[in-house]
Amino acid sequence: MGKWGKISGTLSLILGVLFLIGWFGAVMGVDYIDNQLEENCDSTSGQIGQITGWDEGQCQDGRDTRDLLSSLQYSLQLGGAALCIAGVWMLVRH
């Protein structure tokens, strides 16, 4: 069990770190999308473009993507922390 404990602990730790990197990327993505929406969609010309359809739905697509990333942030952070803690625990225990 010692060999498999170290392998599973290492794998869990690597996956946890990848989840945390994904969480950090999601945070940066939400911030970037918020800035772009503020700059391009919340201005007067952006609102006119949305009303007339000239933006071809890009503002709504941006809002949808931002909402999706926002909903994933908590899961990625919690999953990454749990996997890292479990991985370290397995490595220390075995």
Backbone as CSV, one residue per row, in Angstrom:
resi,resn,N_x,N_y,N_z,CA_x,CA_y,CA_z,C_x,C_y,C_z
1,MET,0.817,-1.194,0.000,0.000,0.000,0.000,0.862,1.261,0.000
2,GLY,2.097,1.169,0.448,2.964,2.335,0.532,3.258,2.960,-0.821
3,LYS,3.533,2.088,-1.811,3.844,2.595,-3.147,2.619,3.277,-3.755
4,TRP,1.441,2.621,-3.635,0.223,3.199,-4.208,-0.208,4.445,-3.440
5,GLY,0.097,4.515,-2.174,-0.225,5.710,-1.390,0.569,6.911,-1.869
6,LYS,1.843,6.687,-2.168,2.681,7.786,-2.669,2.255,8.211,-4.076
7,ILE,1.907,7.227,-4.915,1.469,7.547,-6.279,0.149,8.318,-6.248
8,SER,-0.801,7.835,-5.461,-2.096,8.523,-5.399,-1.960,9.882,-4.711
9,GLY,-1.091,9.993,-3.722,-0.856,11.280,-3.076,-0.245,12.291,-4.032
10,THR,0.724,11.836,-4.815,1.350,12.718,-5.801,0.357,13.138,-6.872
11,LEU,-0.430,12.183,-7.363,-1.437,12.485,-8.376,-2.480,13.468,-7.835
12,SER,-2.907,13.251,-6.604,-3.889,14.145,-5.984,-3.315,15.548,-5.826
13,LEU,-2.064,15.631,-5.423,-1.425,16.936,-5.262,-1.295,17.661,-6.598
14,ILE,-0.918,16.930,-7.642,-0.788,17.537,-8.974,-2.148,18.027,-9.471
15,LEU,-3.186,17.203,-9.317,-4.529,17.622,-9.742,-5.010,18.823,-8.931
16,GLY,-4.712,18.839,-7.640,-5.091,19.973,-6.803,-4.438,21.258,-7.267
17,VAL,-3.165,21.183,-7.587,-2.457,22.372,-8.082,-3.052,22.821,-9.413
18,LEU,-3.394,21.875,-10.288,-4.010,22.230,-11.571,-5.377,22.893,-11.359
19,PHE,-6.160,22.392,-10.403,-7.442,23.027,-10.085,-7.221,24.451,-9.587
20,LEU,-6.215,24.657,-8.742,-5.949,26.001,-8.223,-5.468,26.937,-9.323
21,ILE,-4.699,26.415,-10.264,-4.290,27.222,-11.418,-5.514,27.578,-12.254
22,GLY,-6.425,26.615,-12.426,-7.669,26.886,-13.144,-8.516,27.932,-12.441
23,TRP,-8.557,27.874,-11.107,-9.290,28.877,-10.335,-8.677,30.260,-10.563
24,PHE,-7.352,30.353,-10.515,-6.682,31.629,-10.733,-6.961,32.144,-12.143
25,GLY,-6.953,31.258,-13.131,-7.279,31.652,-14.504,-8.714,32.129,-14.632
26,ALA,-9.633,31.487,-13.919,-11.036,31.910,-13.954,-11.197,33.291,-13.338
27,VAL,-10.475,33.559,-12.245,-10.530,34.885,-11.617,-10.016,35.944,-12.586
28,MET,-8.903,35.652,-13.237,-8.354,36.608,-14.200,-9.279,36.782,-15.397
29,GLY,-9.904,35.690,-15.859,-10.830,35.766,-16.985,-12.048,36.608,-16.675
30,VAL,-12.606,36.448,-15.481,-13.774,37.243,-15.084,-13.398,38.724,-15.024
31,ASP,-12.228,39.019,-14.470,-11.783,40.408,-14.391,-11.594,41.005,-15.783
32,TYR,-10.994,40.252,-16.690,-10.780,40.729,-18.061,-12.113,40.971,-18.768
33,ILE,-13.031,40.018,-18.642,-14.336,40.160,-19.301,-15.099,41.348,-18.726
34,ASP,-15.034,41.536,-17.401,-15.690,42.692,-16.788,-15.152,44.002,-17.349
35,ASN,-13.831,44.080,-17.498,-13.229,45.300,-18.056,-13.671,45.525,-19.501
36,GLN,-13.692,44.465,-20.291,-14.111,44.601,-21.686,-15.587,44.972,-21.796
37,LEU,-16.429,44.378,-20.946,-17.856,44.722,-20.977,-18.064,46.181,-20.585
38,GLU,-17.334,46.615,-19.577,-17.465,48.007,-19.144,-17.026,48.964,-20.239
39,GLU,-15.943,48.597,-20.910,-15.382,49.461,-21.949,-16.227,49.463,-23.229
40,ASN,-16.715,48.291,-23.637,-17.362,48.173,-24.944,-18.880,48.087,-24.910
41,CYS,-19.463,47.661,-23.830,-20.908,47.425,-23.811,-21.664,48.398,-22.905
42,ASP,-21.029,48.873,-21.853,-21.723,49.746,-20.918,-21.621,51.222,-21.285
43,SER,-20.861,51.526,-22.332,-20.767,52.906,-22.797,-22.011,53.242,-23.629
44,THR,-22.152,54.507,-23.948,-23.304,54.942,-24.735,-23.316,54.278,-26.107
45,SER,-22.171,54.263,-26.767,-22.124,53.641,-28.097,-22.335,52.134,-28.004
46,GLY,-21.876,51.514,-26.923,-22.087,50.084,-26.738,-23.551,49.751,-26.520
47,GLN,-24.245,50.601,-25.773,-25.671,50.368,-25.545,-26.469,50.558,-26.829
48,ILE,-26.078,51.539,-27.626,-26.743,51.740,-28.916,-26.510,50.526,-29.817
49,GLY,-25.296,50.014,-29.793,-24.978,48.830,-30.591,-25.788,47.619,-30.164
50,GLN,-26.042,47.469,-28.870,-26.848,46.354,-28.380,-28.308,46.502,-28.804
51,ILE,-28.834,47.718,-28.713,-30.237,47.954,-29.060,-30.470,47.718,-30.552
52,THR,-29.547,48.192,-31.374,-29.717,48.061,-32.823,-29.272,46.692,-33.347
53,GLY,-28.553,45.927,-32.525,-28.093,44.611,-32.945,-26.762,44.624,-33.655
54,TRP,-26.078,45.753,-33.669,-24.788,45.851,-34.354,-23.694,45.057,-33.640
55,ASP,-23.885,44.802,-32.354,-22.862,44.041,-31.636,-22.973,42.541,-31.876
56,GLU,-24.016,42.120,-32.603,-24.246,40.730,-32.983,-24.271,39.794,-31.776
57,GLY,-24.758,40.276,-30.634,-24.901,39.460,-29.434,-23.628,39.234,-28.651
58,GLN,-22.555,39.939,-29.013,-21.278,39.727,-28.339,-21.321,40.163,-26.879
59,CYS,-22.057,41.218,-26.568,-22.135,41.679,-25.183,-22.839,40.638,-24.318
60,GLN,-23.924,40.074,-24.824,-24.628,39.044,-24.058,-23.789,37.772,-23.945
61,ASP,-23.069,37.433,-24.999,-22.171,36.278,-24.935,-21.088,36.490,-23.882
62,GLY,-20.565,37.703,-23.811,-19.568,38.037,-22.799,-20.125,37.923,-21.392
63,ARG,-21.340,38.393,-21.199,-21.977,38.282,-19.874,-22.219,36.823,-19.513
64,ASP,-22.640,36.022,-20.487,-22.868,34.603,-20.232,-21.567,33.887,-19.861
65,THR,-20.500,34.200,-20.572,-19.201,33.599,-20.281,-18.707,34.019,-18.905
66,ARG,-18.881,35.296,-18.572,-18.480,35.782,-17.249,-19.253,35.058,-16.156
67,ASP,-20.547,34.864,-16.353,-21.359,34.157,-15.361,-20.919,32.705,-15.208
68,LEU,-20.574,32.060,-16.318,-20.107,30.679,-16.266,-18.795,30.576,-15.482
69,LEU,-17.850,31.454,-15.794,-16.576,31.440,-15.082,-16.761,31.757,-13.604
70,SER,-17.655,32.679,-13.304,-17.918,33.020,-11.910,-18.479,31.832,-11.143
71,SER,-19.334,31.065,-11.791,-19.923,29.907,-11.114,-18.893,28.788,-10.920
72,LEU,-17.875,28.720,-11.752,-16.848,27.692,-11.630,-15.779,28.017,-10.586
73,GLN,-15.626,29.289,-10.241,-14.541,29.707,-9.354,-14.561,28.985,-8.016
74,TYR,-15.694,28.956,-7.360,-15.775,28.363,-6.025,-15.480,26.872,-6.077
75,SER,-16.018,26.184,-7.076,-15.796,24.738,-7.204,-14.315,24.431,-7.457
76,LEU,-13.686,25.203,-8.312,-12.273,24.988,-8.592,-11.412,25.238,-7.358
77,GLN,-11.725,26.301,-6.622,-10.951,26.623,-5.431,-11.128,25.556,-4.353
78,LEU,-12.363,25.174,-4.094,-12.641,24.176,-3.071,-12.068,22.812,-3.464
79,GLY,-12.267,22.414,-4.703,-11.724,21.138,-5.171,-10.207,21.109,-5.141
80,GLY,-9.588,22.200,-5.562,-8.126,22.267,-5.549,-7.560,22.194,-4.149
81,ALA,-8.165,22.916,-3.224,-7.695,22.881,-1.840,-7.875,21.489,-1.243
82,ALA,-9.022,20.868,-1.495,-9.278,19.532,-0.958,-8.298,18.503,-1.527
83,LEU,-8.044,18.563,-2.821,-7.106,17.620,-3.435,-5.683,17.833,-2.936
84,CYS,-5.281,19.081,-2.757,-3.936,19.359,-2.239,-3.789,18.849,-0.809
85,ILE,-4.785,19.107,0.014,-4.729,18.647,1.404,-4.705,17.125,1.456
86,ALA,-5.546,16.476,0.665,-5.571,15.010,0.634,-4.247,14.458,0.118
87,GLY,-3.689,15.088,-0.890,-2.414,14.614,-1.435,-1.276,14.736,-0.440
88,VAL,-1.207,15.860,0.229,-0.155,16.043,1.247,-0.356,15.047,2.387
89,TRP,-1.600,14.848,2.779,-1.894,13.900,3.868,-1.456,12.486,3.482
90,MET,-1.733,12.081,2.234,-1.333,10.746,1.780,0.174,10.606,1.725
91,LEU,0.847,11.672,1.267,2.318,11.601,1.164,2.972,11.563,2.532
92,VAL,2.436,12.297,3.481,3.021,12.330,4.825,2.709,11.030,5.570
93,ARG,1.521,10.514,5.369,1.093,9.309,6.076,1.844,8.069,5.595
94,HIS,2.196,7.992,4.338,2.834,6.774,3.815,4.281,6.966,3.668
